[in-house]
Amino acid sequence: MERALRYLTELVEIPTVSGKPEHHQDLKKGAKAVEKILQEIGFSHIQRWSTKTDVDAVFAEHKGKNAKKTLLFYGHYDVQPAEPLEEWSTPPFQLTKVGDWYHGRGAEDNKGQLSCIFSALYKNLPDHLNIKFLIEGEEESSSRGLYALIDEKKEALKADYLLVFDVDMISINKGAVTCGTRGVFTFDIKVQTGDSDMHSGIFGGIARSATSELNFLLSKMLGPEGEILVPGFYDTMITKPKEDKEMFHYHEPTGTFARYSTDRVSAKERNYFLPTLEINGMFGGHLGSGSKTIIPVKATAKMSIRTVDGLDGFELIDKIDRYLQSIKHENVEVVVQIHSGGTYSYTDPKEPFIEQLREAYKKITTEPCETVLSGASIPVASHLQTASGAVLAFAGVGLKEDFIHSPKERFSAKQLEKGVIFIRELIDLFAE
C-alpha cells in the first residue's frame, strides 16, 4: 500500500489537465512519470507514442516465459480541470490526507486506480501471463488523438483480454464487473437569423429570434417522456432479449431530481438499453445581469447522444441535421457541428474473463459481486477492443463517494489496499 501511495502522490502533483492548452507540457511530464514508474516496476519494453495532437501515450509490454495469454490494461494519466479552485478545501495538485481519505485531482480518476495496478505488479511480473499497458493523456478530452494511434499500432496492441480499471464498485464490500457501456457522441446546433442583434421594439413582431427558432427546433426533437422524435433515430437499434437483460443488476441513482416516468419503461431499460438525446447547454442573446431588449440573431445548443447496440452516432447526427434542415424556416441558417464520438461496447457476461473478475472481487469484498452495464461511456474502449481483438471488461475499486471530477475528489487508503490485492489475485487466477 505504501508503494501505491507513493506512486499516487507523484502522479497527482503533475497537473495533467488535457482540456487546457496551457497544461500541454504538464502532459509531457505526466507521460514521463508513467514511463519512469513502469521502468521501476520491471518493464523492459516501454515506448512513448505521440498522437497527432502531440500528446504522448505510454505503451509497455512484458512477455512471460511460460505465457500463452495476454492481458492489456488501459488507463489514463490526464485529469479534469481543477476549477472552481475556491471550492477546494485542499490544494488540487497536492495529495492531502484528510482522515482516511486522500484528496486531490485525479486521486481516484484515474491516477489512484492506476497506482493500484502499478503497485501490484512491482517486481512481480508474472511468468504465466503477458502484460501490456496503454496509458493515454487525453481521455478527459474524448481521446481525440488516440483513435488514429490505435489503428496505427494495432499489431502491438493485440491481446486476449482488455481490462479498463476505471470504474466503481457498488460499495466498499460489494464488487461490480461492468460488461458494457453506451457510446457517446457530441455536437452543436447553431442557429443564425441575421447579421447582428436587433432592437426588440423596432423589429419586434417582424424579425425571427435565433433563440426562439432554436427552441422550436429542439421541441421537435424530444417528447415529454424523453422519447426521441427525429425520424429514423431508432431504426437500426438492436433490442436485446429479455433473458439477456435480466443477467444485469441495476442500481437506480438516488437524489432529489425530476424524473421521467417509469410506468411503461423502467429506469433500468432507460439507462442501460435505450439511447438518449440530451441538451447539455443552451445559450444566445443577452446572458448578463439586468435586461437587454434585443432580438438575438445567434443561438447555440450543446448536444450529446448516448448510443446502444446497432446505433452509429455519426449517422444519427446526420439524420438530425437532415431533419432540422427540413423543418427550419427557409430564411434561418442551421449548422450542425460534430465534435467527437465513441461507440457502444458490450461483452457477454458468461465470458470466462468476466467470471475471473468476479472471483478476484471475492478476495476483497464480503458480499456477492454483481454484473452490471454502464449508462455512461469510456469512448475509446470499444475502439481499442476492436483493434486488439480482446475480450473487454471494466472493473475498479472506485466509489460514488469519491466525488470524481469535483473539487472534493478523493480516494481512501482502504481502496488503495483493496485495488492492489484485487490485481494480484486476478493475475494469480490466470495461472489456474
Beta strands, then each sheet from edge to edge (+ up, - down):
strand 1: 45-50
strand 2: 56-62
strand 3: 70-76
strand 4: 96-98
strand 5: 101-103
strand 6: 130-136
strand 7: 161-165
strand 8: 174-181
strand 9: 183-192
strand 10: 198-199
strand 11: 276-284
strand 12: 294-295
strand 13: 298-307
strand 14: 333-342
strand 15: 345-346
strand 16: 367-374
strand 17: 391-395
strand 18: 410-412
sheet 1: 1+ 2- 6+ 3+ 7+ 17+
sheet 2: 4+ 5- 18+
sheet 3: 15+ 8- 16-
sheet 4: 11+ 13- 9+ 14-
sheet 5: 10+ 12-
end
